[in-house]
C-alpha cells in the first residue's frame, strides 16, 4: 500500500503557488513544500480540511480528498513515490 500526494499537481492546475496556499490555509509553508515533494509521512486531518477548504475558496470550485491524496494498493505497480 502507498499513498501518493497529488497536491502539487492540483496546485499547478489551479495556478496557485505553494506559498499562497500555506498563507491562506494558515499552515507552515514547509508542510506544503514537503507534501509537494513527497516528504510528508503524516498529515493531520484538520490540516487536510484547511487545505481543501482553502483550495475551494481560492478557486471557487469544490475540491475533494482525491485531489490531494491517492491510495495505491500494494499489488499495483506504478511510478508514484510511496509515502
C-alpha positions in Angstrom: 0.0 0.0 0.0 1.1 3.5 -0.8 -0.3 7.0 -0.6 0.6 9.3 -3.4 0.3 13.0 -2.6 -1.1 14.9 -5.6 -1.1 18.4 -4.1 1.5 19.9 -6.4 -0.5 18.7 -9.4 -3.7 20.2 -8.0 -1.9 23.5 -7.3 -0.4 23.6 -10.7 -3.8 23.0 -12.4 -5.3 25.8 -10.3 -2.5 28.2 -10.8 -1.9 28.5 -7.0 1.5 28.9 -5.5 2.6 26.8 -2.5 3.2 30.0 -0.5 -0.3 31.3 -1.3 -1.9 28.1 -0.2 0.2 28.0 3.0 -0.6 31.6 3.8 -4.3 31.3 3.1 -4.7 27.9 4.8 -2.7 29.2 7.8 -0.3 26.3 7.7 3.5 26.2 7.7 4.9 26.7 4.2 7.4 23.8 4.9 4.4 21.5 5.3 3.1 22.4 1.8 6.5 22.1 0.3 7.1 18.7 2.0 3.8 17.4 0.8 4.5 18.5 -2.8 8.0 16.9 -2.6 6.6 13.6 -1.2 8.5 14.0 2.1 5.4 14.0 4.4 4.8 10.9 6.4 1.7 12.2 8.3 -0.9 14.9 7.7 -3.3 15.9 10.4 -7.0 15.6 9.3 -7.7 19.1 10.4 -4.8 20.3 8.3 -6.2 18.4 5.3 -9.5 20.0 5.9 -7.9 23.5 5.9 -6.1 22.8 2.7 -9.3 21.6 0.9 -11.3 24.5 2.2 -8.7 26.9 1.1 -8.4 25.4 -2.3 -12.2 25.8 -2.7 -12.0 29.4 -1.5 -9.2 30.3 -3.9 -10.6 28.5 -7.0 -14.3 28.8 -6.4 -14.5 25.1 -7.2 -15.2 22.1 -4.9 -12.1 20.1 -4.1 -12.0 16.6 -2.7 -9.6 14.5 -0.7 -8.8 12.7 -4.0 -7.4 16.0 -5.3 -4.7 15.9 -2.7 -4.2 12.2 -1.9 -4.3 8.9 -3.9 -4.4 5.4 -2.4 -2.4 2.9 -4.4 -2.9 -0.8 -3.4 0.2 -2.8 -2.7 -0.4 -5.1 -5.6 -0.4 -2.3 -8.2 2.8 -1.4 -9.9 3.2 2.3 -10.5 5.6 5.1 -11.0 4.4 7.0 -7.9 6.7 7.6 -4.9 5.1 6.0 -1.8 4.8 8.0 1.4 
